[in-house]
Amino acid sequence: MLIVLSIGGSILAKDLDPERFREYADVLKKLAQDHKILIVTGGGVAARHYINTARQLGANESVCDFIGIDVTRLNAQLLIAALGNAAYPEPPCTYREAEFALVSGKIVVMGGVIPGQTTDAVSAILAEYLNANLLVIATSVDGVYSEDPNENPDAIKFHTMTPEELINVVMRTEMKAGSKSPVDLLAAKIIQRSGMKTIILDGSKSENIANVILQENVKSEPVDGVSIGTRIIC
């Protein structure tokens, strides 16, 4: 399978712990033995700090977007370093560069691409562009809920949902100030138009990513009780 994996910066680059990068790299190298893997890394806390400082200095939102993109690419370079020879040596800066890098047979790691797109949107567009078999979005929550579970503890988790249902949930969540949507609206729209098989899961533990891909590959039951997150059925 060709798998596009979006890993949030708050998951991968939390505290910039080198052991965390090594842990994810080990999992990705094992997955790459059976699959083609392309990863899009987020910016996380570091990106937010840089962007907030830039805003206070008077930078406009496009400039802030470029700053955020630079941070996502720094996180990509750290993961590339952890992957060593298993990785393509440079983060691609465009979708076409990513396609070219994939021909190398190496694990490809990249960050953001253009202003106005989150890394979730980048991963969705990339999956569509490359006709990937699976898009996996690793977030800090274990799937998609009817409401923001941080705001409403009675929010219901979806184990499966349609792209239209995902869009509705994202729109409701994004309309509330301070709420955090599992994916952004553009990513949800791209998933809808492409019909891309997508799983949104808790990526705080690297083995969750490995387990969900194994389950998808062999159509097995959850491994060791790990939730598969939310599967988008197109």
Rosetta blueprint (number, residue, H / E / L):
1 M L
2 L E
3 I E
4 V E
5 L E
6 S E
7 I E
8 G L
9 G H
10 S H
11 I H
12 L H
13 A L
14 K H
15 D H
16 L H
17 D L
18 P H
19 E H
20 R H
21 F H
22 R H
23 E H
24 Y H
25 A H
26 D H
27 V H
28 L H
29 K H
30 K H
31 L H
32 A L
33 Q L
34 D L
35 H L
36 K E
37 I E
38 L E
39 I E
40 V E
41 T E
42 G L
43 G L
44 G H
45 V H
46 A H
47 A H
48 R H
49 H H
50 Y H
51 I H
52 N H
53 T H
54 A H
55 R H
56 Q H
57 L L
58 G L
59 A L
60 N L
61 E H
62 S H
63 V H
64 C H
65 D H
66 F H
67 I H
68 G H
69 I H
70 D H
71 V H
72 T H
73 R H
74 L H
75 N H
76 A H
77 Q H
78 L H
79 L H
80 I H
81 A H
82 A H
83 L H
84 G H
85 N H
86 A H
87 A E
88 Y L
89 P L
90 E L
91 P L
92 P L
93 C L
94 T L
95 Y H
96 R H
97 E H
98 A H
99 E H
100 F H
101 A H
102 L H
103 V L
104 S L
105 G L
106 K L
107 I E
108 V E
109 V E
110 M E
111 G L
112 G L
113 V L
114 I L
115 P L
116 G L
117 Q L
118 T L
119 T H
120 D H
121 A H
122 V H
123 S H
124 A H
125 I H
126 L H
127 A H
128 E H
129 Y H
130 L L
131 N L
132 A L
133 N L
134 L E
135 L E
136 V E
137 I E
138 A E
139 T E
140 S L
141 V L
142 D L
143 G L
144 V E
145 Y E
146 S L
147 E L
148 D L
149 P L
150 N L
151 E L
152 N L
153 P L
154 D L
155 A L
156 I L
157 K E
158 F E
159 H L
160 T E
161 M E
162 T L
163 P H
164 E H
165 E H
166 L H
167 I H
168 N H
169 V H
170 V H
171 M H
172 R H
173 T H
174 E H
175 M L
176 K L
177 A L
178 G L
179 S L
180 K L
181 S L
182 P L
183 V L
184 D L
185 L H
186 L H
187 A H
188 A H
189 K H
190 I H
191 I H
192 Q H
193 R H
194 S H
195 G L
196 M L
197 K L
198 T E
199 I E
200 I E
201 L E
202 D E
203 G L
204 S L
205 K L
206 S H
207 E H
208 N H
209 I H
210 A H
211 N H
212 V H
213 I H
214 L H
215 Q H
216 E H
217 N H
218 V H
219 K L
220 S L
221 E L
222 P L
223 V H
224 D H
225 G H
226 V L
227 S L
228 I L
229 G L
230 T E
231 R E
232 I E
233 I L
234 C L
